Amino acid sequence: MLHVLTAAPKEPEKRQTKGLFRTKVEVIEPAKSYTEELVEILRQTCRFDWMMIEHVEMDATLFDYVLVGPKGVFLVQVNRTTSAVHMSNRECRHETSLGWKTIHPHPIQELDSITKQIRGRLKRQCGQAVPVTSFLIFPETSRLKVERLRANCASSFEIVDDVISKTKLELLTEPTIKQIAYYCSERQVHK
């Protein structure tokens, strides 16, 4: 488990390199991971009572991040396609060298059905209704076009922060948050 506020910023790496005539110190910024990017975005919105679990497999679906807090459970799935993506309620297409290819089944419809199953499972597990929201993020796509889509789909993690900050109700108590976090950590896949 990872508390959102515990991620420490990485220090830039300093290394001496030999130039043509003299040595100099180069500062190399460390590579940023999606976890660090998400934590950086959520640091101000999600305070001490939020937990983030990475690589959770529920209902044969791997979620890259599961955020659990007083406002509910937020499932984040990262799609690492680099080609252009066009999404609407009816179809999802991505660009290939031969043109546009339609993706079946639609990733949002699949994600919605899995979210409903997880919502039901958590309701049985906790004995109360648990708000579950899912996100589909395309951070590496060259271009994302979303038309008339009611789902949470974007090219950056900022949509997660926007949805959490707009959610006003805090329905979950601390024992329920811990119970859900434990349930998710049991299903964590260690890579």
Backbone hydrogen bonds in HBPLUS format (Angstrom, degrees):
<---DONOR---> <-ACCEPTOR-->    atom                        ^
c    i                          cat <-CA-CA->   ^        H-A-AA   ^      H-
h    n   atom  resd res      DA  || num        DHA   H-A  angle D-A-AA Bond
n    s   type  num  typ     dist DA aas  dist angle  dist       angle   num
A0002-LEU N   A0052-MET O   3.02 MM  50  5.23 140.7  2.18 146.6 158.2     1
A0052-MET N   A0002-LEU O   2.82 MM  50  5.23 160.6  1.86 153.6 160.2     2
A0006-THR N   A0003-HIS O   3.09 MM   3  5.54 162.8  2.13 116.6 122.0     3
A0013-GLU N   A0028-ILE O   2.95 MM  15  5.17 149.8  2.04 161.7 151.8     4
A0028-ILE N   A0013-GLU O   2.80 MM  15  5.17 173.4  1.81 160.6 162.0     5
A0015-ARG N   A0026-GLU O   3.06 MM  11  5.48 161.2  2.09 154.1 160.2     6
A0026-GLU N   A0015-ARG O   2.88 MM  11  5.48 170.8  1.89 163.1 160.1     7
A0017-THR N   A0024-LYS O   2.93 MM   7  5.67 168.2  1.94 169.0 171.7     8
A0024-LYS N   A0017-THR O   3.02 MM   7  5.67 160.0  2.06 158.7 165.2     9
A0019-GLY N   A0022-ARG O   2.91 MM   3  5.34 152.8  1.99 139.6 145.8    10
A0037-GLU N   A0033-SER O   3.05 MM   4  6.31 157.1  2.11 146.8 153.6    11
A0038-LEU N   A0034-TYR O   2.88 MM   4  6.04 162.7  1.91 151.1 155.0    12
A0039-VAL N   A0035-THR O   2.93 MM   4  6.10 165.1  1.95 153.1 157.5    13
A0040-GLU N   A0036-GLU O   2.90 MM   4  5.97 156.4  1.95 144.5 151.2    14
A0041-ILE N   A0037-GLU O   3.09 MM   4  6.31 152.3  2.17 144.1 150.9    15
A0042-LEU N   A0038-LEU O   2.97 MM   4  6.15 157.6  2.02 150.4 156.6    16
A0043-ARG N   A0039-VAL O   2.92 MM   4  5.69 121.9  2.27 145.5 156.5    17
A0046-CYS N   A0042-LEU O   2.88 MM   4  5.63 167.1  1.89 160.9 165.2    18
A0050-TRP N   A0047-ARG O   3.34 MM   3  6.09 154.9  2.41 128.0 127.8    19
A0051-MET N   A0068-VAL O   2.84 MM  17  5.24 155.0  1.90 148.9 157.5    20
A0068-VAL N   A0051-MET O   2.83 MM  17  5.24 164.8  1.85 155.6 160.5    21
A0053-ILE N   A0066-VAL O   2.92 MM  13  5.23 160.1  1.96 145.7 151.9    22
A0066-VAL N   A0053-ILE O   2.88 MM  13  5.23 146.8  1.99 149.7 159.8    23
A0055-HIS N   A0064-ASP O   2.92 MM   9  4.54 155.8  1.97 118.8 120.5    24
A0189-VAL N   A0055-HIS O   2.67 MM 134  5.44 169.1  1.68 169.5 173.3    25
A0056-VAL N   A0063-PHE O   2.92 MM   7  5.23 147.1  2.03 155.1 158.7    26
A0063-PHE N   A0056-VAL O   2.75 MM   7  5.23 177.2  1.75 158.2 157.5    27
A0057-GLU N   A0187-ARG O   2.95 MM 130  5.57 175.4  1.96 149.2 147.7    28
A0058-MET N   A0061-THR O   2.91 MM   3  5.36 152.4  1.98 158.7 153.9    29
A0061-THR N   A0058-MET O   2.96 MM   3  5.36 151.0  2.04 112.5 121.6    30
A0064-ASP N   A0076-VAL O   3.02 MM  12  5.95 118.7  2.41 143.1 159.4    31
A0065-TYR N   A0076-VAL O   3.14 MM  11  5.06 162.1  2.17 145.7 146.9    32
A0076-VAL N   A0065-TYR O   2.83 MM  11  5.06 167.9  1.84 164.4 161.0    33
A0067-LEU N   A0074-PHE O   2.85 MM   7  4.98 168.8  1.87 149.4 151.7    34
A0074-PHE N   A0067-LEU O   2.83 MM   7  4.98 162.0  1.86 149.2 154.6    35
A0069-GLY N   A0072-GLY O   3.08 MM   3  5.48 157.9  2.13 149.2 156.2    36
A0072-GLY N   A0069-GLY O   3.07 MM   3  5.48 165.6  2.09 115.8 120.2    37
A0171-LEU N   A0070-PRO O   2.92 MM 101  5.91 107.0  2.46 159.7 163.8    38
A0172-LEU N   A0070-PRO O   3.10 MM 102  4.56 175.0  2.11 135.0 134.7    39
A0073-VAL N   A0131-PRO O   2.82 MM  58  6.18 169.0  1.83 165.7 169.0    40
A0133-THR N   A0073-VAL O   2.86 MM  60  6.30 159.1  1.91 159.6 166.3    41
A0075-LEU N   A0133-THR O   2.74 MM  58  6.15 159.7  1.78 158.3 164.3    42
A0135-PHE N   A0075-LEU O   2.74 MM  60  6.09 138.6  1.91 158.6 172.4    43
A0077-GLN N   A0135-PHE O   2.99 MM  58  6.08 162.4  2.02 144.8 150.4    44
A0137-ILE N   A0077-GLN O   2.94 MM  60  6.26 167.1  1.96 162.2 166.4    45
A0079-ASN N   A0137-ILE O   2.78 MM  58  6.01 173.1  1.78 171.9 173.7    46
A0142-SER N   A0082-THR O   3.16 MM  60  5.86 133.7  2.38 120.1 125.5    47
A0095-GLU N   A0084-ALA O   2.91 MM  11  5.31 156.8  1.96 150.1 156.0    48
A0085-VAL N   A0143-ARG O   2.82 MM  58  6.25 161.5  1.85 166.7 172.4    49
A0145-LYS N   A0085-VAL O   2.87 MM  60  6.27 160.0  1.91 156.0 162.9    50
A0086-HIS N   A0093-ARG O   2.85 MM   7  5.24 166.5  1.86 152.7 156.4    51
A0093-ARG N   A0086-HIS O   2.87 MM   7  5.24 169.3  1.89 157.4 161.1    52
A0087-MET N   A0145-LYS O   2.77 MM  58  6.15 167.2  1.79 168.8 173.3    53
A0147-GLU N   A0087-MET O   2.79 MM  60  6.17 163.1  1.82 162.9 168.9    54
A0088-SER N   A0091-GLU O   2.92 MM   3  5.46 157.1  1.97 166.4 172.3    55
A0103-ILE N   A0092-CYS O   2.74 MM  11  5.54 171.1  1.75 165.4 165.5    56
A0094-HIS N   A0101-LYS O   2.92 MM   7  5.48 155.9  1.98 149.7 154.1    57
A0101-LYS N   A0094-HIS O   2.89 MM   7  5.48 170.7  1.90 153.6 156.0    58
A0096-THR N   A0099-GLY O   2.71 MM   3  5.16 159.7  1.75 146.3 153.6    59
A0099-GLY N   A0096-THR O   3.24 MM   3  5.16 165.7  2.26 103.5 107.6    60
A0110-GLU N   A0106-HIS O   3.05 MM   4  6.27 160.9  2.09 157.3 163.2    61
A0111-LEU N   A0107-PRO O   2.93 MM   4  6.03 156.5  1.98 140.0 146.7    62
A0112-ASP N   A0108-ILE O   2.82 MM   4  6.03 153.9  1.89 148.6 155.6    63
A0113-SER N   A0109-GLN O   3.08 MM   4  6.30 159.7  2.12 147.1 151.5    64
A0114-ILE N   A0110-GLU O   3.08 MM   4  6.33 158.8  2.13 149.0 154.9    65
A0115-THR N   A0111-LEU O   2.88 MM   4  6.03 151.6  1.96 144.7 153.1    66
A0116-LYS N   A0112-ASP O   3.03 MM   4  6.29 154.5  2.10 147.3 153.0    67
A0117-GLN N   A0113-SER O   3.13 MM   4  6.40 153.9  2.20 142.5 149.3    68
A0118-ILE N   A0114-ILE O   2.92 MM   4  6.18 160.7  1.96 151.9 157.0    69
A0119-ARG N   A0115-THR O   2.85 MM   4  6.02 154.3  1.92 147.2 154.9    70
A0120-GLY N   A0116-LYS O   3.04 MM   4  6.28 155.8  2.10 145.0 150.5    71
A0121-ARG N   A0117-GLN O   2.92 MM   4  6.20 157.1  1.98 148.1 154.9    72
A0122-LEU N   A0118-ILE O   2.85 MM   4  6.01 162.4  1.88 153.4 157.5    73
A0123-LYS N   A0119-ARG O   3.01 MM   4  6.14 144.7  2.14 138.7 148.6    74
A0124-ARG N   A0120-GLY O   3.07 MM   4  6.36 155.2  2.14 147.0 152.5    75
A0125-GLN N   A0121-ARG O   2.93 MM   4  6.12 154.3  1.99 144.9 152.9    76
A0126-CYS N   A0122-LEU O   2.86 MM   4  5.88 161.8  1.89 148.2 151.7    77
A0127-GLY N   A0123-LYS O   2.84 MM   4  5.43 137.9  2.02 136.3 146.4    78
A0136-LEU N   A0152-ASN O   2.95 MM  16  6.38 155.9  2.01 157.6 165.6    79
A0154-ALA N   A0136-LEU O   3.21 MM  18  6.77 150.3  2.30 153.3 161.7    80
A0138-PHE N   A0154-ALA O   2.87 MM  16  6.25 158.3  1.92 150.6 157.9    81
A0160-VAL N   A0157-PHE O   3.05 MM   3  5.58 139.7  2.22 111.9 121.5    82
A0162-ASP N   A0158-GLU O   2.96 MM   4  6.26 157.2  2.01 150.0 156.7    83
A0163-VAL N   A0159-ILE O   3.00 MM   4  6.17 165.0  2.02 149.8 152.4    84
A0164-ILE N   A0160-VAL O   3.02 MM   4  6.20 165.7  2.04 151.2 155.5    85
A0165-SER N   A0161-ASP O   2.94 MM   4  6.03 162.6  1.97 149.3 154.3    86
A0166-LYS N   A0162-ASP O   3.02 MM   4  6.17 141.3  2.18 142.3 152.4    87
A0167-THR N   A0163-VAL O   3.10 MM   4  6.24 131.9  2.34 142.2 153.7    88
A0167-THR N   A0164-ILE O   3.29 MM   3  5.25 137.2  2.48  95.4 106.8    89
A0177-ILE N   A0173-THR O   2.93 MM   4  6.21 157.3  1.99 155.3 162.4    90
A0178-LYS N   A0174-GLU O   2.98 MM   4  6.20 162.1  2.02 153.2 157.5    91
A0179-GLN N   A0175-PRO O   2.94 MM   4  6.13 150.6  2.03 141.3 149.7    92
A0180-ILE N   A0176-THR O   2.94 MM   4  6.18 160.2  1.98 152.4 156.6    93
A0181-ALA N   A0177-ILE O   2.88 MM   4  6.06 160.1  1.92 149.5 155.8    94
A0182-TYR N   A0178-LYS O   2.89 MM   4  6.02 153.3  1.97 144.3 151.3    95
A0183-TYR N   A0179-GLN O   2.98 MM   4  6.17 156.5  2.04 142.4 149.2    96
A0184-CYS N   A0180-ILE O   2.89 MM   4  6.16 155.1  1.95 150.4 156.8    97
A0185-SER N   A0181-ALA O   2.86 MM   4  6.02 154.5  1.92 144.7 152.3    98
A0186-GLU N   A0182-TYR O   3.01 MM   4  6.22 140.2  2.17 145.7 154.7    99
A0187-ARG N   A0184-CYS O   3.00 MM   3  5.22 137.1  2.19 102.2 114.3   100
A0188-GLN N   A0185-SER O   3.33 MM   3  4.94 163.8  2.35  99.6 101.0   101
